Amino acid sequence: MVLCCCSLSFKYKLYCDADYYSSDCSVYCVANDTDVGGHYTCDPITGNITCRPGTLSEEVVARLLL
């Protein structure tokens, strides 16, 4: 009797196109640093917008204007 033991394993990594983020590349975000478009970056994993240091989010500005 001949015993054969085989296994196969592999790893893969998904790369999103530029400006797309998240595990399924469904979040679109383009970093900006202009007075017209805003001052923010995109989190490299989630794509969530992060205000650049020294700037305020629209929510914070709205609260300050109340």
Secondary structure, DSSP 8 states (H G I E B T S, - for coil): -----------------TTEESTTS-EE---EEETTTEEEEE-TTT--EEE-TT---HHHHHHHT-
